[in-house]
Amino acid sequence: MNWFKSFFSILLVSVTLSSQGQTVASYDVLIVGGGASGVAAALQAARLGSKVLVVEETGWLGGMLTSAGVSAIDGNHRMPSGIWGEFRAELYAYYGGPKAVETGWVSNTLFEPSVGNQILKKMVGAEKNIAVWYKSNLLDLKKQAKGWTVAIERKGKKKTVSASILVDATELGDLLPRAGVAYSIGMDSRYDTKEEFAPEKANSIIQDLTYVAILKDYGADPKRLLKKPQGYDPKEFEHACDVKDPASHNNSPIIDCNQMITYGKLPNGKYMINWPKDGNDIYLNIIEMSPKARAVELQKAKDHTLRFVYHLQNQLGFKNLGLADDEYDTVDKLPFIAYHRESRRAKGLVQLTLPYVQRPYQQELPLYRTGGIVGDYTIDHHHLKNPDAPKIDFVKIRVPSYNVPLGSLIPEQVNDFIVAEKSISVSNIVAGATRLQPVVLGIGQAAGVLAALSAKQGVSPKDLSLRHVQQVLLENHAYLMPFIDVDLNDPRFQSIHRIGATGILKGRGVPYKWANQTWFYPEHRISEVDLIDGMRSYYPVADKVAGSGADVTAEFFAALLLQVDPTLNKDKIRSVIAAKENQVLTRAQVAVVLDHILKPFERPVDFTGQFIATKN
C-alpha cells in the first residue's frame, strides 16, 4: 500500500508538472540557436550518441548562412574541415559540382539561402538523436548542481527542459548574461590584448551589421520595381560602384557597377546584396537591447536596405532585378534575421589574440597545440558607417591561416556551458576573422564534441582530456592545424595533424590576400638540427644526439629514437620507418614514425597547451 501511495504521488506530481508546462523531457545537450554553429554542434553531438534539443527562433536552420542571407562562403576553400566540408559536398551534389557554385567573384561557394536551409534540415533529419523546436524562444534558465533547467516558449506555451550541457549558439550571445558568463562588447585596449593595432582605450564600438537582400532576375517586369522609399537620398549610395579591393595598395577608385552587382551572384539568376561600400551596411549596436527595442532598430536596417535596392533599380539601371519571391515568406521579402558581424565575446579559459594568430609558435603559451577549428580569412572589419570608429585599416593587418584554441569555447567560471557562434573568447580584432561561416561551422562542431563528451562522462567541459577531444575531432574529419597541403583523404592526415599539434614539426604561415596559408610541406626534407630542436620540448634527452645541417636519414632517425627511448625494439623501428639506412626521409615520413613509435600527442596538455604532470 505504501508503495502504491508513493507511486501514485509521483505520478500525480508528474502529470501536474506536465499539465502546467513545467517539464517536457531531459536532454544531454541543449543548443539555443539553430544557426551555423548550432546546427554543426547538434550534428556532431548527436553522432556521438547525445540526445540533443535545438531551440531556434525562426522556421529555418543555418542562421547567417540562410536565415540572414549570407550565402556566399568566406574562406576555408582549401580546408574543407569536418561539417563545413560535408555541407559543401551537399551543395556540390545539389547544384552539379564546384563550378556550378562559383557564380560570384567574392567566393568559391555561393548558393540560394533556401537551398542551404533544405540541405541543413536534411542533414539534421538524418540524425535520430536531434529534436528541433522551431519558432521558439528562451524564457529563462537556471543552473543546477549539475546541468541546467531552461524555460522555453514554444507554440505560445511555456516548456521546461533539463539538460546536462547548455550551448549558446545565439547570434548575439544572449545566454551569456543570463548564465552569469563574463563577457565584453566592442574594441579592446591594446594594453589588455598586446595588439599594437587596437585602440589605446577600450570602447563599445562594434562592426556595422547588414540586412541582406536576395534579388532575382525577373527580366522586364515593372511590377518588381520598388516604390520610392521614404527618406531615400541617392548621395547615401554615391560610391556604391567602387569595387576597389581594400586589401590592395591602390587608393584610386575603380568604378564598375556590373562587377559590383555580381559580387554575390548566386545560382539560378539570383544575387546576394551584402555590399559594404555605400551599400546596405548600417551601424546599429543592439546587443544589450531588449527584443522589442532590437526590432525597432532593425527596422531601420531593413528600410536602409530597401532604399539601396531602389537605388540599384532606379539609379544604377538594374530594373531587371527585384526582391526574390521564392526565398523568404516575409512581407517585405527580406531575410528573417539580420547579419550580425559581432556579438558578446565570452571570457574563456584562454583568449585568442592577434599575436597568437600572427606568430603562434613564438608566444608565451603554446595555444596552437590546443586547436580544433581552423580559418584562413583575413582580419575583416566593417566600420564604414560609423564616423566614430577608430580609423584602423584592419584588412592590412597581415596574418597567416590559424587554428582556434578549444579553451576559447569554455567559460572561465561557469560549468556545463559552452560558447559557440561569434561569442567565443577572442579579441575584437581576431573576431574579424573568426566570425566567417566555415570557422563558425567548425566552432559548432568542436562545441558538439565538447558537449557530447562532457555529457557522457558527467564532467564539465573544462575537465575533459583536451587530447581526447582533438582525437574525436580528427576522427570526424576536422582539422586541428591549418595545413593546406595535407588532404583529408591522405592516409597520413591524422598523424601529421597530431604531430603538428605537438609543435615538434611546425608549419610555415604565409599571409596571402584573402586566403591566408600555412604549409606543412609533407614531401620536403628536414635537417637533423631542426628535428632535434622540435623534439627538445617533449624529449630533452634528444639534445644528447649530435645533429648537423644534413637531412635526416633513416639511420639517423633510428638512432635518435633509441636515444629518446632505449627500450624500443630496433626491428620495430626499422619496419615502421620502412626505408634504407641512408635514405633521406620526408617531413611526412618523420611525422608518421613519430606518431606511431613515440606517440607524443598522447602526452596530456591542458587547455593552455602546457604539459599536465602525470603520476609515475
C-alpha positions as CSV (number, residue, x, y, z in Angstrom):
1,M,0.0,0.0,0.0
2,N,2.8,2.4,0.9
3,W,4.5,1.6,-2.4
4,F,1.2,2.3,-4.2
5,K,0.8,5.6,-2.5
6,S,4.3,6.6,-3.3
7,F,3.9,5.6,-6.9
8,F,0.6,7.5,-7.2
9,S,2.1,10.6,-5.6
10,I,5.0,10.6,-8.1
11,L,2.6,10.0,-11.0
12,L,0.3,12.9,-9.8
13,V,3.3,15.3,-9.5
14,S,4.5,14.3,-12.9
15,V,1.1,14.8,-14.5
16,T,0.6,18.1,-12.7
17,L,4.0,19.4,-13.9
18,S,3.3,18.3,-17.4
19,S,-0.1,19.9,-17.5
20,Q,1.5,23.2,-16.2
21,G,4.1,23.0,-19.0
22,Q,6.9,22.9,-16.4
23,T,8.6,19.8,-17.7
24,V,8.8,18.1,-21.0
25,A,12.0,16.0,-21.2
26,S,15.6,15.9,-20.3
27,Y,18.4,16.1,-22.9
28,D,22.1,15.5,-22.8
29,V,22.7,18.7,-24.8
30,L,20.5,21.7,-25.2
31,I,21.6,24.1,-28.0
32,V,19.9,27.6,-28.1
33,G,20.2,28.8,-31.7
34,G,19.9,26.8,-34.9
35,G,22.4,28.9,-36.8
36,A,25.6,27.8,-38.4
37,S,27.3,26.7,-35.1
38,G,24.1,25.4,-33.6
39,V,23.4,23.0,-36.5
40,A,27.0,21.8,-36.5
41,A,27.0,21.3,-32.8
42,A,23.8,19.3,-32.9
43,L,25.0,17.1,-35.8
44,Q,28.3,16.3,-34.0
45,A,26.9,15.8,-30.6
46,A,24.1,13.5,-31.9
47,R,26.6,11.4,-33.9
48,L,28.5,10.8,-30.7
49,G,25.4,9.5,-29.1
50,S,24.0,12.5,-27.3
51,K,20.3,13.3,-27.1
52,V,20.1,16.8,-28.5
53,L,17.5,19.6,-28.5
54,V,17.9,22.7,-30.7
55,V,15.8,25.7,-29.9
56,E,15.5,28.1,-33.0
57,E,13.6,31.3,-33.2
58,T,12.9,31.1,-36.9
59,G,11.5,28.3,-39.1
60,W,14.9,27.7,-40.8
61,L,18.2,26.3,-39.9
62,G,21.5,27.9,-40.7
63,G,21.4,31.4,-39.2
64,M,23.7,33.7,-41.1
65,L,24.2,31.1,-43.9
66,T,20.5,31.0,-44.7
67,S,18.1,33.0,-42.4
68,A,20.3,36.1,-42.8
69,G,21.0,35.5,-46.5
70,V,24.8,35.5,-46.3
71,S,25.0,32.6,-48.7
72,A,28.5,33.3,-50.1
73,I,31.1,31.4,-48.1
74,D,34.1,33.4,-47.0
75,G,37.3,31.4,-46.7
76,N,38.5,27.8,-46.0
77,H,38.1,26.8,-49.6
78,R,41.3,24.7,-49.3
79,M,40.5,23.5,-45.8
80,P,37.1,21.6,-46.0
81,S,37.2,20.8,-42.3
82,G,34.6,18.5,-40.9
83,I,31.0,19.6,-41.2
84,W,31.9,22.6,-43.3
85,G,33.3,20.1,-45.9
86,E,30.2,17.9,-45.6
87,F,27.9,20.9,-46.2
88,R,29.9,22.0,-49.2
89,A,29.8,18.5,-50.6
90,E,26.0,18.6,-50.3
91,L,25.9,21.9,-52.2
92,Y,28.1,20.4,-54.9
93,A,25.8,17.4,-55.2
94,Y,22.7,19.6,-55.4
95,Y,24.0,22.1,-58.0
96,G,26.2,19.8,-60.0
97,G,29.8,20.3,-58.8
98,P,32.2,23.0,-57.7
99,K,31.9,25.1,-60.9
100,A,28.2,25.3,-60.5
101,V,28.5,27.3,-57.3
102,E,31.4,29.6,-58.4
103,T,28.9,32.1,-59.6
104,G,30.1,35.3,-57.9
105,W,33.6,36.7,-57.6
106,V,33.5,37.2,-53.8
107,S,33.5,33.4,-53.1
108,N,34.2,30.0,-54.4
109,T,30.9,28.7,-53.0
110,L,27.6,30.5,-53.4
111,F,24.1,29.1,-53.0
112,E,20.5,30.1,-52.6
113,P,19.6,30.5,-48.9
114,S,16.5,28.3,-49.3
115,V,18.7,25.5,-50.7
116,G,21.1,25.8,-47.8
117,N,18.2,25.6,-45.4
118,Q,16.9,22.5,-47.2
119,I,20.3,20.8,-47.0
120,L,20.8,21.5,-43.3
121,K,17.3,20.2,-42.5
122,K,18.1,17.1,-44.4
123,M,21.4,16.6,-42.6
124,V,19.7,17.2,-39.2
125,G,16.7,15.0,-40.1
126,A,19.1,12.1,-40.8
127,E,20.1,12.1,-37.1
128,K,17.5,10.4,-34.9
129,N,19.0,11.9,-31.7
130,I,18.2,15.5,-32.7
131,A,14.9,17.3,-31.9
132,V,14.4,20.9,-33.2
133,W,11.9,23.3,-31.8
134,Y,11.3,26.0,-34.4
135,K,9.9,29.4,-33.7
136,S,10.7,29.0,-30.1
137,N,12.5,31.3,-27.7
138,L,14.4,31.0,-24.4
139,L,12.5,32.5,-21.5
140,D,14.7,31.7,-18.5
141,L,17.5,29.4,-17.4
142,K,18.7,28.1,-14.0
143,K,21.9,26.4,-13.1
144,Q,21.6,23.2,-11.2
145,A,24.3,21.4,-9.2
146,K,24.8,19.5,-12.4
147,G,23.4,20.8,-15.7
148,W,20.6,23.3,-16.3
149,T,16.9,23.8,-16.2
150,V,15.6,26.0,-19.1
151,A,12.2,27.5,-19.7
152,I,11.3,27.8,-23.4
153,E,8.3,29.4,-25.1
154,R,7.0,27.0,-27.8
155,K,3.8,27.5,-29.7
156,G,2.6,30.0,-27.1
157,K,3.3,27.7,-24.2
158,K,6.0,27.6,-21.6
159,K,8.0,24.4,-21.6
160,T,10.7,23.4,-19.1
161,V,13.6,21.3,-20.2
162,S,16.6,20.0,-18.3
163,A,20.0,19.4,-19.9
164,S,23.4,18.3,-18.8
165,I,25.2,20.7,-21.1
166,L,24.0,24.1,-22.4
167,V,25.4,25.6,-25.7
168,D,24.9,29.3,-26.5
169,A,24.7,29.3,-30.3
170,T,22.6,32.5,-30.5
171,E,23.6,35.3,-32.9
172,L,24.5,37.8,-30.2
173,G,25.5,35.6,-27.3
174,D,22.2,36.2,-25.5
175,L,22.7,33.4,-22.9
176,L,25.9,34.8,-21.6
177,P,24.5,37.4,-19.2
178,R,21.7,35.0,-18.1
179,A,24.1,32.3,-17.3
180,G,26.5,34.6,-15.5
181,V,29.3,34.3,-18.0
182,A,31.7,37.2,-18.1
183,Y,31.9,38.9,-21.5
184,S,33.0,42.0,-23.3
185,I,31.5,44.0,-26.2
186,G,33.4,46.3,-28.6
187,M,37.0,47.1,-29.1
188,D,39.7,46.1,-26.6
189,S,42.5,48.2,-25.3
190,R,45.9,47.4,-26.8
191,Y,47.3,47.2,-23.2
192,D,44.9,44.4,-22.4
193,T,45.5,42.3,-25.6
194,K,49.0,43.3,-26.5
195,E,47.7,44.2,-30.0
196,E,49.5,47.2,-31.5
197,F,46.6,47.9,-33.9
198,A,44.0,48.1,-31.1
199,P,42.9,51.5,-29.8
200,E,44.6,52.8,-26.7
201,K,41.3,52.8,-24.7
202,A,38.6,50.1,-24.9
203,N,35.3,51.2,-26.3
204,S,31.8,49.7,-27.1
205,I,32.1,50.2,-30.9
206,I,31.1,47.1,-32.9
207,Q,31.1,46.3,-36.6
208,D,28.4,47.5,-38.9
209,L,25.5,45.0,-39.5
210,T,23.7,44.3,-42.7
211,Y,20.1,43.4,-43.6
212,V,21.0,41.4,-46.7
213,A,18.6,41.3,-49.7
214,I,18.3,38.4,-52.2
215,L,17.4,39.7,-55.6
216,K,16.2,37.7,-58.6
217,D,16.4,38.4,-62.3
218,Y,12.8,38.9,-63.5
219,G,13.6,40.4,-66.8
220,A,11.4,43.4,-67.9
221,D,8.8,43.2,-65.2
222,P,8.0,46.6,-63.8
223,K,5.9,45.1,-61.1
224,R,9.1,44.1,-59.3
225,L,10.3,47.7,-59.0
226,L,10.1,49.2,-55.6
227,K,8.2,52.4,-54.9
228,K,10.4,55.2,-53.8
229,P,11.1,54.5,-50.1
230,Q,10.7,57.3,-47.5
231,G,14.0,59.1,-46.8
232,Y,15.7,57.9,-50.0
233,D,18.7,60.1,-50.9
234,P,21.0,59.0,-53.8
235,K,24.0,60.6,-52.1
236,E,23.9,57.9,-49.5
237,F,24.9,55.4,-52.1
238,E,27.0,57.6,-54.3
239,H,30.1,55.4,-54.3
240,A,28.4,52.0,-54.4
241,C,30.1,51.1,-57.7
242,D,33.6,51.4,-56.3
243,V,34.9,47.9,-56.5
244,K,38.5,48.6,-55.4
245,D,39.9,45.8,-53.3
246,P,40.6,47.1,-49.8
247,A,43.4,44.6,-49.4
248,S,45.3,46.2,-52.4
249,H,47.6,49.1,-52.2
250,N,45.7,51.0,-54.8
251,N,43.9,54.1,-53.3
252,S,42.2,55.1,-56.6
253,P,38.5,54.2,-57.0
254,I,37.6,51.5,-59.6
255,I,34.1,52.2,-60.8
256,D,32.3,49.1,-62.3
257,C,28.6,48.7,-61.4
258,N,28.3,45.4,-63.2
259,Q,31.2,44.0,-61.2
260,M,29.6,45.3,-58.0
261,I,26.3,43.6,-58.7
262,T,28.0,40.2,-59.5
263,Y,29.9,40.3,-56.2
264,G,27.4,37.9,-54.7
265,K,25.8,36.4,-57.8
266,L,24.1,33.2,-56.8
267,P,22.9,30.2,-58.9
268,N,19.6,30.4,-60.8
269,G,19.7,34.1,-61.6
270,K,19.8,35.4,-58.0
271,Y,22.0,38.0,-56.3
272,M,23.1,38.4,-52.7
273,I,23.2,42.1,-51.8
274,N,25.6,42.4,-48.9
275,W,27.7,45.4,-50.1
276,P,29.8,47.5,-47.7
277,K,30.9,50.5,-49.7
278,D,28.0,53.0,-49.7
279,G,25.7,49.9,-49.8
280,N,23.5,48.3,-47.2
281,D,25.8,48.1,-44.2
282,I,24.5,50.2,-41.3
283,Y,25.8,50.9,-37.8
284,L,23.5,49.7,-35.1
285,N,24.6,48.4,-31.7
286,I,21.6,46.4,-30.5
287,I,23.4,43.8,-28.5
288,E,22.3,44.8,-25.0
289,M,18.7,45.8,-26.1
290,S,15.5,44.0,-25.3
291,P,13.9,42.1,-28.1
292,K,11.3,44.8,-28.6
293,A,13.9,47.5,-28.8
294,R,16.0,45.4,-31.2
295,A,13.0,45.1,-33.5
296,V,12.6,48.8,-33.7
297,E,16.3,49.4,-34.5
298,L,16.4,46.6,-37.0
299,Q,13.5,48.1,-39.0
300,K,16.0,51.0,-39.7
301,A,18.3,48.4,-41.2
302,K,15.5,46.9,-43.3
303,D,14.5,50.4,-44.5
304,H,18.1,51.2,-45.4
305,T,18.4,48.0,-47.5
306,L,15.2,48.7,-49.3
307,R,16.5,52.2,-50.2
308,F,19.6,50.6,-51.6
309,V,17.6,48.1,-53.7
310,Y,15.6,51.1,-55.0
311,H,18.8,52.8,-55.9
312,L,20.1,49.7,-57.7
313,Q,16.9,49.6,-59.7
314,N,16.4,53.2,-60.5
315,Q,19.8,54.9,-60.4
316,L,22.1,52.1,-61.5
317,G,19.8,50.6,-64.1
318,F,19.2,47.2,-62.7
319,K,15.5,47.2,-63.4
320,N,15.5,43.5,-64.1
321,L,16.3,42.7,-60.5
322,G,13.7,42.6,-57.8
323,L,13.4,41.0,-54.3
324,A,13.2,37.3,-54.7
325,D,9.7,35.9,-54.1
326,D,10.9,32.3,-53.5
327,E,13.3,32.8,-50.7
328,Y,11.7,34.4,-47.6
329,D,7.9,34.4,-46.9
330,T,8.2,37.7,-45.1
331,V,6.0,40.6,-46.0
332,D,9.0,42.7,-47.3
333,K,10.7,39.6,-48.8
334,L,13.8,40.4,-46.7
335,P,15.6,37.7,-44.6
336,F,14.3,36.5,-41.3
337,I,17.2,37.9,-39.4
338,A,20.0,40.5,-39.8
339,Y,23.6,39.6,-40.4
340,H,25.4,40.4,-37.2
341,R,29.2,40.6,-37.5
342,E,29.8,41.0,-33.8
343,S,28.2,39.8,-30.6
344,R,29.2,39.5,-27.0
345,R,32.6,37.8,-26.5
346,A,32.9,35.4,-23.5
347,K,35.8,35.4,-21.1
348,G,37.1,31.8,-21.7
349,L,39.8,29.6,-20.3
350,V,42.0,31.2,-22.9
351,Q,41.7,34.2,-25.3
352,L,42.9,34.1,-28.9
353,T,44.6,37.4,-29.6
354,L,46.4,38.8,-32.7
355,P,49.9,37.8,-31.6
356,Y,48.8,34.2,-31.3
357,V,47.4,34.3,-34.8
358,Q,50.4,36.1,-36.4
359,R,53.2,34.2,-34.6
360,P,51.7,31.1,-32.9
361,Y,55.0,29.4,-32.2
362,Q,56.6,32.4,-30.6
363,Q,54.1,33.1,-27.8
364,E,54.1,32.6,-24.0
365,L,51.5,29.8,-24.2
366,P,51.6,27.1,-26.9
367,L,47.9,27.6,-27.8
368,Y,48.5,26.1,-31.2
369,R,48.7,22.7,-29.5
370,T,45.0,23.1,-28.4
371,G,43.2,23.8,-31.7
372,G,40.3,22.1,-33.2
373,I,39.0,24.8,-35.6
374,V,40.8,26.4,-38.5
375,G,40.4,29.5,-40.5
376,D,42.2,31.4,-43.3
377,Y,40.3,34.6,-43.9
378,T,42.0,37.8,-43.2
379,I,41.1,40.3,-40.4
380,D,38.0,41.9,-41.9
381,H,36.1,44.6,-40.0
382,H,33.2,46.7,-41.3
383,H,33.2,50.2,-39.9
384,L,32.4,52.5,-42.8
385,K,29.0,53.6,-41.5
386,N,30.2,54.7,-38.1
387,P,32.1,58.0,-38.1
388,D,33.2,57.5,-34.5
389,A,35.0,54.2,-35.2
390,P,38.8,54.5,-35.0
391,K,40.4,54.7,-38.4
392,I,42.1,51.3,-38.4
393,D,42.8,49.5,-41.7
394,F,42.1,46.0,-40.4
395,V,42.4,44.3,-43.8
396,K,46.1,45.3,-43.9
397,I,46.8,43.5,-40.6
398,R,48.7,40.6,-42.2
399,V,48.1,37.2,-40.7
400,P,48.7,33.6,-41.8
401,S,45.9,31.0,-41.5
402,Y,45.4,29.9,-37.9
403,N,43.7,27.5,-35.5
404,V,41.3,28.4,-32.7
405,P,42.1,27.0,-29.2
406,L,39.3,24.8,-27.8
407,G,39.6,26.7,-24.5
408,S,38.0,29.7,-26.1
409,L,34.7,27.9,-26.2
410,I,34.7,27.2,-22.5
411,P,33.8,29.9,-20.0
412,E,36.3,30.5,-17.2
413,Q,33.8,30.4,-14.3
414,V,30.5,28.8,-15.4
415,N,30.3,25.0,-15.6
416,D,28.3,22.8,-18.0
417,F,28.2,25.6,-20.5
418,I,29.8,26.0,-24.0
419,V,30.1,29.1,-26.1
420,A,29.6,29.0,-29.9
421,E,28.8,31.1,-32.9
422,K,30.6,34.5,-32.7
423,S,30.7,34.7,-28.9
424,I,33.9,32.7,-28.3
425,S,36.8,34.1,-26.3
426,V,38.8,36.1,-28.9
427,S,39.9,39.7,-29.1
428,N,37.8,42.2,-31.0
429,I,40.4,42.3,-33.8
430,V,40.6,38.5,-34.1
431,A,36.8,38.3,-34.2
432,G,37.0,39.9,-37.6
433,A,38.4,36.6,-38.9
434,T,36.7,34.0,-36.6
435,R,33.2,35.3,-37.5
436,L,33.3,33.8,-41.0
437,Q,31.0,30.9,-41.9
438,P,33.4,28.0,-42.2
439,V,35.1,28.9,-38.9
440,V,31.7,29.2,-37.2
441,L,30.7,25.8,-38.5
442,G,34.0,24.5,-37.1
443,I,33.3,26.2,-33.8
444,G,29.9,24.4,-33.7
445,Q,31.5,21.0,-34.5
446,A,34.0,21.5,-31.7
447,A,31.2,22.6,-29.4
448,G,29.4,19.4,-30.3
449,V,32.3,17.2,-29.3
450,L,32.9,19.1,-26.1
451,A,29.2,18.8,-25.2
452,A,28.8,15.2,-26.1
453,L,31.9,14.0,-24.2
454,S,31.0,16.2,-21.2
455,A,27.5,14.7,-21.0
456,K,28.7,11.2,-21.5
457,Q,31.5,11.5,-18.8
458,G,29.4,13.5,-16.4
459,V,32.0,16.3,-16.2
460,S,32.2,19.9,-17.1
461,P,33.9,20.7,-20.4
462,K,37.0,22.2,-18.7
463,D,37.6,18.8,-17.1
464,L,37.8,16.9,-20.3
465,S,41.0,15.5,-21.8
466,L,41.9,18.0,-24.5
467,R,43.8,15.4,-26.5
468,H,40.8,13.1,-26.4
469,V,38.6,16.0,-27.7
470,Q,41.1,16.6,-30.5
471,Q,41.3,13.0,-31.5
472,V,37.5,12.7,-31.7
473,L,37.5,15.8,-34.0
474,L,40.2,14.2,-36.2
475,E,38.1,11.0,-36.4
476,N,35.2,13.2,-37.6
477,H,37.4,14.8,-40.4
478,A,38.1,18.1,-38.7
479,Y,41.4,19.9,-39.0
480,L,43.5,20.5,-35.8
481,M,46.1,22.6,-37.7
482,P,45.6,24.9,-40.7
483,F,47.7,22.9,-43.1
484,I,46.5,23.4,-46.7
485,D,48.9,20.9,-48.3
486,V,47.7,17.8,-46.4
487,D,44.5,16.5,-48.0
488,L,41.7,15.0,-45.8
489,N,42.0,11.8,-47.9
490,D,45.7,11.5,-47.4
491,P,46.2,8.4,-45.2
492,R,48.8,10.4,-43.3
493,F,46.3,13.1,-42.4
494,Q,45.8,12.2,-38.7
495,S,49.4,11.5,-38.0
496,I,50.5,14.8,-39.5
497,H,47.9,16.8,-37.6
498,R,48.7,15.0,-34.3
499,I,52.4,15.8,-34.7
500,G,51.6,19.3,-35.9
501,A,49.6,19.8,-32.7
502,T,52.7,18.9,-30.7
503,G,54.8,21.5,-32.4
504,I,57.6,19.0,-33.0
505,L,57.2,19.7,-36.7
506,K,55.9,23.2,-37.3
507,G,54.0,24.7,-40.2
508,R,55.0,27.8,-42.1
509,G,52.4,30.6,-42.1
510,V,52.1,32.9,-45.1
511,P,49.8,35.9,-45.2
512,Y,48.2,35.8,-48.7
513,K,45.5,38.2,-49.8
514,W,42.0,37.0,-48.7
515,A,43.0,33.3,-48.3
516,N,46.0,33.1,-45.9
517,Q,48.0,29.9,-45.7
518,T,50.0,27.6,-43.5
519,W,52.1,24.9,-45.2
520,F,53.3,21.7,-43.6
521,Y,55.4,20.7,-46.7
522,P,54.9,16.9,-46.3
523,E,57.3,16.0,-49.1
524,H,60.1,18.3,-48.0
525,R,63.2,17.1,-46.1
526,I,64.1,18.1,-42.6
527,S,67.5,18.7,-41.1
528,E,68.9,16.9,-38.2
529,V,69.2,20.1,-36.2
530,D,65.6,21.2,-36.9
531,L,64.3,17.8,-35.8
532,I,66.3,17.8,-32.6
533,D,65.1,21.3,-31.9
534,G,61.5,20.3,-32.4
535,M,61.7,17.3,-30.2
536,R,63.5,19.1,-27.4
537,S,60.4,20.3,-25.5
538,Y,59.0,16.8,-25.4
539,Y,62.2,14.8,-25.1
540,P,65.1,16.8,-23.5
541,V,67.4,13.8,-23.9
542,A,67.3,14.4,-27.7
543,D,69.9,17.1,-27.1
544,K,72.4,14.4,-26.4
545,V,72.4,13.4,-30.1
546,A,74.8,15.4,-32.2
547,G,73.0,16.9,-35.1
548,S,74.1,18.8,-38.2
549,G,72.5,20.7,-41.0
550,A,72.4,17.4,-43.0
551,D,69.0,16.0,-44.0
552,V,67.5,13.3,-41.6
553,T,68.2,9.8,-42.9
554,A,66.6,6.6,-41.7
555,E,69.8,5.7,-39.9
556,F,70.0,9.0,-38.0
557,F,66.3,8.9,-37.1
558,A,66.5,5.4,-35.7
559,A,69.4,6.4,-33.6
560,L,67.5,9.4,-32.3
561,L,64.5,7.3,-31.4
562,L,66.7,4.9,-29.5
563,Q,68.3,7.7,-27.6
564,V,64.9,9.0,-26.6
565,D,63.7,5.6,-25.6
566,P,66.3,2.8,-25.3
567,T,63.6,0.2,-24.6
568,L,62.3,0.5,-28.2
569,N,62.6,-2.6,-30.4
570,K,65.1,-1.9,-33.2
571,D,63.3,-4.2,-35.6
572,K,60.0,-2.4,-35.0
573,I,61.7,0.9,-35.6
574,R,63.1,-0.4,-38.9
575,S,59.7,-1.8,-40.0
576,V,57.9,1.5,-39.2
577,I,60.5,3.6,-40.9
578,A,60.4,1.3,-43.9
579,A,63.5,2.9,-45.6
580,K,67.1,2.1,-46.3
581,E,69.6,3.4,-43.7
582,N,71.0,6.1,-45.9
583,Q,67.6,7.1,-47.4
584,V,66.6,10.7,-46.7
585,L,63.2,11.0,-45.0
586,T,60.4,13.5,-45.8
587,R,58.6,15.5,-43.1
588,A,55.5,13.4,-43.6
589,Q,57.6,10.2,-43.0
590,V,59.1,11.6,-39.9
591,A,55.6,12.6,-38.6
592,V,54.2,9.2,-39.2
593,V,57.0,7.4,-37.5
594,L,57.0,9.8,-34.5
595,D,53.2,9.3,-34.2
596,H,53.5,5.5,-34.3
597,I,56.6,4.9,-32.3
598,L,56.8,7.7,-29.6
599,K,53.2,8.9,-29.7
600,P,54.0,12.4,-28.3
601,F,50.4,13.5,-29.0
602,E,49.3,11.2,-26.2
603,R,51.2,13.3,-23.6
604,P,48.4,15.3,-21.9
605,V,48.3,19.0,-22.2
606,D,45.8,21.4,-20.6
607,F,43.7,24.0,-22.4
608,T,46.6,26.4,-22.4
609,G,48.8,23.9,-24.2
610,Q,51.1,23.2,-21.3
611,F,52.0,19.8,-20.1
612,I,50.0,18.2,-17.4
613,A,52.1,16.4,-14.8
614,T,51.4,12.7,-14.7
615,K,51.9,10.2,-11.9
616,N,54.6,7.6,-12.5
